[in-house]
Amino acid sequence: MRVVVRFILPVKELTRSKRRLLVEDRVGLVVAMIQDTVAAIRAADAGPVTVVSPDPKVRDLAEAMGVDFLGHGGQLNEAIRDAQRAGMTAAVLPDLPALTAAALLEVLALAPGFVPDAAGTGTTMAIDTDLQPVFGPGSAAAFTAGGLPALPAGPGVRCDVDTAQDLARAVGLGVGPHTSAHLARRGPARATRTGPRMR
């Protein structure tokens, strides 16, 4: 049976995104990671996707990807709350280039709950029918305090990218085609996703 979840991806203004990610063409990499995150969600075929952002360039990107867009100038958690509708909501951070459809479906089957990041202190996604988003520093503890359980997930679901070290970890897991192509343009070939076992 097809899972029906409304996915919400909050995206900052592109020029303000990932300032700790000290790489060439940071904005281009951010766009590539958004594209791969959305592609994995759409491949799971579990429900509609809405990108929420104040950036008109992100609106154009959402249109090109064939997903919904909501213009919103508020903070991340406020944007997620305002984008929610009735039913199950999955708020997903848009910097998961190693995410796969199979790994996402495994997490959805265990929902409601949240997925801690690789460090165990942050959160890469949260899923609930009445989601109370508390993304930000210490969000894993905040979601737990709010009664949402932590969900087991593969490393690709937990690997958000904020630093060059995070990016290297994601590449080791196998990133999606947009991130792979972006990195290939920047220099020597890097590891890419090679099969369905990559999570």
C-alpha positions as a Markdown table, in Angstrom:
| # | Residue | x | y | z |
|---|---|---|---|---|
| 1 | Met | 0.0 | 0.0 | 0.0 |
| 2 | Arg | 1.3 | 3.5 | -0.9 |
| 3 | Val | 2.2 | 5.5 | 2.1 |
| 4 | Val | 0.7 | 9.0 | 2.0 |
| 5 | Val | 2.8 | 11.7 | 3.7 |
| 6 | Arg | 3.1 | 15.4 | 3.0 |
| 7 | Phe | 6.8 | 16.2 | 2.8 |
| 8 | Ile | 8.0 | 19.7 | 3.7 |
| 9 | Leu | 11.5 | 20.9 | 2.9 |
| 10 | Pro | 12.5 | 24.2 | 4.4 |
| 11 | Val | 15.2 | 26.0 | 2.4 |
| 12 | Lys | 17.0 | 29.2 | 3.3 |
| 13 | Glu | 17.9 | 31.9 | 0.9 |
| 14 | Leu | 20.5 | 30.2 | -1.2 |
| 15 | Thr | 23.2 | 32.9 | -0.7 |
| 16 | Arg | 22.8 | 32.5 | 3.1 |
| 17 | Ser | 22.8 | 28.6 | 3.1 |
| 18 | Lys | 25.6 | 26.5 | 4.5 |
| 19 | Arg | 28.1 | 29.2 | 5.4 |
| 20 | Arg | 30.1 | 26.6 | 7.3 |
| 21 | Leu | 30.5 | 24.6 | 4.1 |
| 22 | Leu | 33.9 | 25.9 | 2.9 |
| 23 | Val | 33.9 | 24.6 | -0.7 |
| 24 | Glu | 34.0 | 26.1 | -4.2 |
| 25 | Asp | 30.6 | 27.1 | -5.6 |
| 26 | Arg | 28.8 | 26.6 | -2.3 |
| 27 | Val | 25.5 | 27.7 | -3.7 |
| 28 | Gly | 25.8 | 25.3 | -6.6 |
| 29 | Leu | 26.4 | 22.5 | -4.2 |
| 30 | Val | 23.5 | 23.5 | -2.0 |
| 31 | Val | 21.2 | 23.4 | -5.1 |
| 32 | Ala | 22.6 | 20.0 | -6.1 |
| 33 | Met | 21.9 | 18.6 | -2.6 |
| 34 | Ile | 18.3 | 19.9 | -2.7 |
| 35 | Gln | 17.8 | 18.3 | -6.1 |
| 36 | Asp | 19.1 | 14.9 | -4.8 |
| 37 | Thr | 17.0 | 15.1 | -1.6 |
| 38 | Val | 13.8 | 15.9 | -3.6 |
| 39 | Ala | 14.6 | 13.2 | -6.1 |
| 40 | Ala | 14.9 | 10.5 | -3.4 |
| 41 | Ile | 11.7 | 11.6 | -1.8 |
| 42 | Arg | 9.8 | 11.6 | -5.2 |
| 43 | Ala | 11.3 | 8.1 | -6.0 |
| 44 | Ala | 9.7 | 6.8 | -2.8 |
| 45 | Asp | 6.3 | 7.8 | -4.2 |
| 46 | Ala | 4.9 | 8.3 | -0.7 |
| 47 | Gly | 3.2 | 11.7 | -1.0 |
| 48 | Pro | 3.4 | 15.3 | -2.3 |
| 49 | Val | 6.4 | 17.5 | -1.7 |
| 50 | Thr | 6.4 | 21.2 | -0.8 |
| 51 | Val | 9.5 | 23.3 | -0.7 |
| 52 | Val | 9.2 | 26.3 | 1.6 |
| 53 | Ser | 11.6 | 29.3 | 1.1 |
| 54 | Pro | 11.8 | 33.1 | 0.9 |
| 55 | Asp | 14.0 | 32.8 | -2.1 |
| 56 | Pro | 12.5 | 33.3 | -5.6 |
| 57 | Lys | 15.4 | 31.3 | -7.1 |
| 58 | Val | 14.3 | 28.3 | -4.9 |
| 59 | Arg | 10.7 | 28.8 | -6.3 |
| 60 | Asp | 12.1 | 28.5 | -9.8 |
| 61 | Leu | 14.0 | 25.4 | -8.7 |
| 62 | Ala | 10.9 | 23.8 | -7.1 |
| 63 | Glu | 9.0 | 24.5 | -10.4 |
| 64 | Ala | 11.8 | 22.8 | -12.4 |
| 65 | Met | 11.7 | 19.8 | -10.1 |
| 66 | Gly | 7.9 | 19.5 | -10.4 |
| 67 | Val | 7.1 | 20.0 | -6.7 |
| 68 | Asp | 5.0 | 22.6 | -4.8 |
| 69 | Phe | 6.4 | 25.8 | -3.5 |
| 70 | Leu | 5.3 | 28.0 | -0.6 |
| 71 | Gly | 6.9 | 31.5 | -0.2 |
| 72 | His | 7.7 | 32.1 | 3.4 |
| 73 | Gly | 10.0 | 34.6 | 5.1 |
| 74 | Gly | 9.8 | 33.3 | 8.6 |
| 75 | Gln | 12.2 | 31.1 | 10.6 |
| 76 | Leu | 12.6 | 27.4 | 9.8 |
| 77 | Asn | 10.2 | 26.0 | 12.4 |
| 78 | Glu | 7.6 | 28.7 | 11.7 |
| 79 | Ala | 7.8 | 27.9 | 7.9 |
| 80 | Ile | 7.3 | 24.2 | 8.6 |
| 81 | Arg | 4.3 | 24.8 | 10.8 |
| 82 | Asp | 2.6 | 27.1 | 8.3 |
| 83 | Ala | 3.2 | 24.6 | 5.4 |
| 84 | Gln | 1.5 | 21.7 | 7.3 |
| 85 | Arg | -1.9 | 20.4 | 6.3 |
| 86 | Ala | -4.1 | 17.6 | 7.8 |
| 87 | Gly | -2.5 | 14.2 | 7.9 |
| 88 | Met | 1.0 | 12.8 | 8.3 |
| 89 | Thr | 3.7 | 15.4 | 7.8 |
| 90 | Ala | 7.4 | 14.7 | 7.2 |
| 91 | Ala | 9.7 | 17.7 | 7.6 |
| 92 | Val | 12.9 | 16.9 | 5.9 |
| 93 | Leu | 16.1 | 19.0 | 5.8 |
| 94 | Pro | 17.1 | 19.5 | 2.2 |
| 95 | Asp | 20.8 | 18.6 | 2.6 |
| 96 | Leu | 20.7 | 14.8 | 2.5 |
| 97 | Pro | 22.5 | 14.0 | -0.8 |
| 98 | Ala | 23.0 | 10.3 | 0.3 |
| 99 | Leu | 19.3 | 9.8 | 0.9 |
| 100 | Thr | 17.7 | 6.9 | -1.0 |
| 101 | Ala | 14.0 | 6.1 | -1.6 |
| 102 | Ala | 14.4 | 2.7 | 0.0 |
| 103 | Ala | 16.0 | 4.1 | 3.2 |
| 104 | Leu | 13.3 | 6.8 | 3.4 |
| 105 | Leu | 10.5 | 4.2 | 3.1 |
| 106 | Glu | 12.1 | 2.2 | 5.9 |
| 107 | Val | 11.9 | 5.2 | 8.2 |
| 108 | Leu | 8.3 | 6.1 | 7.2 |
| 109 | Ala | 7.2 | 2.6 | 8.1 |
| 110 | Leu | 8.2 | 3.3 | 11.7 |
| 111 | Ala | 6.7 | 6.7 | 12.0 |
| 112 | Pro | 5.8 | 8.8 | 13.9 |
| 113 | Gly | 9.2 | 9.9 | 15.1 |
| 114 | Phe | 12.3 | 11.8 | 14.3 |
| 115 | Val | 15.7 | 10.9 | 12.8 |
| 116 | Pro | 18.8 | 12.1 | 14.7 |
| 117 | Asp | 21.7 | 13.3 | 12.6 |
| 118 | Ala | 25.0 | 11.5 | 12.5 |
| 119 | Ala | 26.2 | 13.4 | 15.6 |
| 120 | Gly | 23.1 | 12.4 | 17.5 |
| 121 | Thr | 22.3 | 15.9 | 18.7 |
| 122 | Gly | 20.5 | 17.4 | 15.6 |
| 123 | Thr | 17.7 | 16.1 | 13.5 |
| 124 | Thr | 17.4 | 15.4 | 9.7 |
| 125 | Met | 13.7 | 14.7 | 9.6 |
| 126 | Ala | 10.6 | 14.5 | 11.8 |
| 127 | Ile | 7.3 | 12.8 | 11.0 |
| 128 | Asp | 4.0 | 13.1 | 12.8 |
| 129 | Thr | 0.3 | 13.9 | 12.3 |
| 130 | Asp | 0.5 | 17.0 | 14.5 |
| 131 | Leu | 4.2 | 17.8 | 14.0 |
| 132 | Gln | 5.6 | 20.4 | 16.4 |
| 133 | Pro | 8.9 | 21.3 | 14.7 |
| 134 | Val | 11.8 | 22.2 | 17.0 |
| 135 | Phe | 14.7 | 22.0 | 14.5 |
| 136 | Gly | 17.9 | 23.8 | 15.5 |
| 137 | Pro | 20.8 | 23.2 | 17.9 |
| 138 | Gly | 19.9 | 20.4 | 20.3 |
| 139 | Ser | 16.8 | 19.4 | 18.4 |
| 140 | Ala | 17.2 | 15.7 | 19.1 |
| 141 | Ala | 16.8 | 16.3 | 22.8 |
| 142 | Ala | 13.9 | 18.8 | 22.1 |
| 143 | Phe | 12.0 | 16.3 | 20.0 |
| 144 | Thr | 12.5 | 13.7 | 22.6 |
| 145 | Ala | 11.3 | 16.0 | 25.4 |
| 146 | Gly | 8.2 | 16.7 | 23.3 |
| 147 | Gly | 7.4 | 13.0 | 23.2 |
| 148 | Leu | 8.5 | 12.1 | 19.7 |
| 149 | Pro | 10.6 | 8.9 | 19.6 |
| 150 | Ala | 13.9 | 8.6 | 17.8 |
| 151 | Leu | 13.7 | 6.3 | 14.8 |
| 152 | Pro | 16.4 | 3.9 | 13.6 |
| 153 | Ala | 17.7 | 4.9 | 10.2 |
| 154 | Gly | 20.5 | 4.2 | 7.8 |
| 155 | Pro | 23.5 | 6.5 | 7.6 |
| 156 | Gly | 22.3 | 8.2 | 4.4 |
| 157 | Val | 19.2 | 9.4 | 6.2 |
| 158 | Arg | 21.3 | 10.7 | 9.1 |
| 159 | Cys | 24.0 | 12.4 | 7.0 |
| 160 | Asp | 23.1 | 16.0 | 6.6 |
| 161 | Val | 25.9 | 18.2 | 5.2 |
| 162 | Asp | 27.0 | 21.3 | 7.0 |
| 163 | Thr | 30.8 | 21.0 | 6.7 |
| 164 | Ala | 33.4 | 19.7 | 4.3 |
| 165 | Gln | 33.8 | 16.7 | 6.7 |
| 166 | Asp | 30.1 | 16.0 | 6.4 |
| 167 | Leu | 30.3 | 16.2 | 2.6 |
| 168 | Ala | 33.2 | 13.7 | 2.6 |
| 169 | Arg | 31.1 | 11.3 | 4.8 |
| 170 | Ala | 28.2 | 11.6 | 2.4 |
| 171 | Val | 30.4 | 10.9 | -0.6 |
| 172 | Gly | 31.7 | 7.8 | 1.1 |
| 173 | Leu | 28.1 | 6.6 | 1.5 |
| 174 | Gly | 27.3 | 7.4 | -2.2 |
| 175 | Val | 25.6 | 10.7 | -3.2 |
| 176 | Gly | 22.9 | 11.3 | -5.8 |
| 177 | Pro | 23.5 | 12.2 | -9.4 |
| 178 | His | 23.2 | 16.0 | -9.0 |
| 179 | Thr | 25.7 | 16.2 | -6.2 |
| 180 | Ser | 27.9 | 13.7 | -7.9 |
| 181 | Ala | 27.9 | 15.8 | -11.1 |
| 182 | His | 28.6 | 19.0 | -9.2 |
| 183 | Leu | 31.6 | 17.5 | -7.4 |
| 184 | Ala | 32.9 | 16.0 | -10.7 |
| 185 | Arg | 33.0 | 19.5 | -12.2 |
| 186 | Arg | 35.0 | 20.7 | -9.3 |
| 187 | Gly | 37.9 | 18.2 | -9.5 |
| 188 | Pro | 38.9 | 14.6 | -9.5 |
| 189 | Ala | 36.2 | 11.9 | -9.5 |
| 190 | Arg | 34.7 | 11.1 | -6.2 |
| 191 | Ala | 32.7 | 8.2 | -4.9 |
| 192 | Thr | 29.1 | 8.0 | -6.1 |
| 193 | Arg | 26.1 | 5.9 | -5.3 |
| 194 | Thr | 26.5 | 2.6 | -7.1 |
| 195 | Gly | 23.6 | 0.4 | -6.1 |
| 196 | Pro | 20.4 | 0.1 | -4.1 |
| 197 | Arg | 22.2 | -1.1 | -1.0 |
| 198 | Met | 23.5 | 2.4 | -0.4 |
| 199 | Arg | 21.5 | 4.2 | 2.3 |
